[in-house]
Each structure stands twice: as C-alpha cells, then as structure tokens.
Amino acid sequence: MTRISTDILVSGGGVAGLSAAAAFGSAGFSVICVDPSPPVLSEGDDGADLRTTAFLHPSVPVFQAAGLWSRLEPFAAALQIMRIVDAGGREAKPRLTKDFNAADVSDQPFGWNLPNWLLRREMLARLAELPNVDFRPGVATQRLTTRADEALVTLSDGSQIHARMVVAADGRNSVVREALNIPVRTTRYGQKALAFAVTHPLPHHNVSTEIHRSGGPFTLVPLPDRNGQPASAVVWMESGPEVARLRALPTDSFEAEMTARSCQILGPLTLASRLTVWPIISQIAARMSGERCALIAEAAHVVPPIGAQGLNMSLADLRVLLDLANAAPEDIGSAKMLDAYHRKRHLEVQARVAGIDLLNRASMIHAQPLRDLRAAALNVLYSAGPVRKTLMRAGLGVR
C-alpha cells in the first residue's frame, strides 16, 4: 500500500473541489485532489455538465488568489441586471417586471456567468501549473479515519493518504460527511430542473431574467454569443412529471413550449445544446466540520438554483477556510481552526438555505390568489428603495 503525506486532501473534483485545490495550492500548501469521475472538458462530449454558474463579484478575489480569474474572465458573460418577471396571471405573459441593477450598489456587475464544463477545463489547466497539487481523476475516497493530529484516507487506487486536513467537496451524498457521522436535514420539493443553452434573436444586454409563473422559475442567464447569435443558459424548474413530459417532446414542440414559458422576452428560443435534468432539494449539514475535516459546497449545503446562491455560498466557505489557513498555517486542520470555520459559516448558511427555500416555495405556487399575492409582495419590496438595496447587498453577500 502506497503511503503519502500531504497538507490537504480535497475529496471531490467538481467546480468547488477544483477551486479549493487551486486556492490552497496557490497559497503554497501541498494538495491531493481526487474525484471518482474523470472530468468532461468539452460541451459536446457525453456527461458534460451543461449547467452554468454565475459568480457574484465577492467571489472574484477567491479566483484571483487561486490564479484562476485571468483564465476565466475572457469566457465570462457579465450580469449587470437581475430582472424578476411575474407572469402568474391567467395568461402566460409578463404582468410585473422589476430590475435590480448592480449600479445601485456597486461599480461592478453582480457577477459573471460561465458554463460548468468550461470552468473544469480552465481549472484543470491551472492545477497543471502547480507542482504542489496532485489531481487524481478516476480515484475515489473510500475510507476515512481521523486522529487528533491527522486524517488517514484510503483511496480506491490503494493509496493511503496522511493529511493534515481533509476538505470534503464530494457532493450532497458526501462520503467524508457520512464517515464523520454528521447528519443532514433534507427537503424535497418534487421538482426537477432542465438545464440547457439557447440562442435567440434579441440581445440579452447582460440581463439575467427569472420568470415566475408556477412550478418554479424559468431563468435565462447571459452567455457569450454562439456563432454570432445572442445566447443564454436556461434553468427551467418544474414538477418531476412535467419535466419528464417536456424532455420527451420533439425538438420543435419543446422549442415552442420554452418560448411560450419565456414570454418571448428574447424572441423565439432555439435549443443550442442537449437537455440535462437535475433533482431539486434543499439540504444542510448539522455541522460544517469534524475532526481534521471541513465540509464545503454541497457536502455542507444544497439549495435550489435561485438567485445565483449555490456555488457562491461554496466559494464563501472556501474564502473563510483559506483565510484561517493562511493566518496560521501551523494550525491547519486543528480543532481550533475548524471550530472557527464552523462558527463563521454555519449561521449564515442556515439563513441562506431558509431564505432560498421560501423563495422556491413562492415560485411554485399554482393557486391564482396566491400568485397575485406574490406579485404584490414583489412590487412592495421593489418600490422601497432602501429595502431593494438591502436585498441586493444580501444577495451578493456584502454589507
């Protein structure tokens, strides 16, 4: 059995795990990052993650510290305006439209949007530049044993890793979290999300639009042009049976339905990628740390894809963890450091999970009187300037 020592083992090679490996590697720590699935780095390949991630501007310093932002910025579409459209009347057309403009609270856009497959490609290229980072695709975390001074991790390739700290970025069914016996609270909505890309004749003008009717939001997020045409990423949340029905439609019928659901705000939509389906849940771990281990991203919290919160919460986890590690490198993985991490993050995570749960439940409403109440509440919140700015700052995670 191969025995290897490292400062940090990152369990999970998704966007959050690769970000963590790049950030800690760039800070000078030795890192091993493992993931059971080899990454898919081209949009057209089977298994490519066609979802996109909107990075809010407070996340950019994390990418800069990791040496990633210079790689990602050329591919990113800016998000200057967050538009909420209520189309919950008896007909599927906008009856209330409210814009939240980043210029009201900052001199920067709200954030930038990139495809997940492209994020992985650029992140792996960055890891290849770091001699102190060892990325092992196709290798899984199998067993975890912790002691006061180290974590012992057995990998599926037979290696045994002696790590000062394990960063669990291994998803909502985290092997590390289960080994630590940390319970989770899970909420299931009976929803799924269709994720795909579209082109359209009208420019998006860097506006991200959430259209609320029933079943869940229909969200259009700006992408760079595709073959000279304006393009957007779509996340379409509906009940599980409705998603199954939509997915089975012929392309022309699907395009007609998504154009109608979009209220034609960007003109007729043309499907520009295959469809992918993702289950929608909320989930939160009882703790964000255990002996020699820190939980980040979906190992710690899962939220519906509303308001660009998911991965930005994950990068906030990473920012706090990295700051603590850089402040006292000799204490990395210690009980003192990990308790501080839990205290700094868990209350905020609880509040965000609860808030997004409420927003999702509001977006699912079918009853007409409740849809009317939802529209009235949006109008009241938007019309109060200080409240609107407070909501925008809260969404960004800044004060």
Secondary structure, DSSP 8 states (H G I E B T S, - for coil): --EEEEEEEEE--SHHHHHHHHHHHHTT--EEEEESS----STTSTT----EEEEEGGGHHHHHHTT-HHHHGGG-EEE-EEEEEE--SSSSS-SEEEEEEGGGT-SS-SEEEEEHHHHHHHHHHHHHT-TTEEEEET--EEEEEE-SS-EEEEETTS-EEEEEEEEE-S-TT-HHHHHTT--EEEEEEEEEEEEEEEE-SS--TTEEEEEESSSS-EEEEEEEEETTEEEEEEEEEEEHHHHHHHHTS-HHHHHHHHHHHTTTTTSS-EE-S--EEEEEEEEEES-SEETTEEE-GGGTEE--S-TT-HHHHHHHHHHHHHHHHHH-GGGTT-HHHHHHHHHHHHHHHHHHHHHHHHHHHHHT--SHHHHHHHHHHHHHHHHSHHHHHHHHHHHHT--
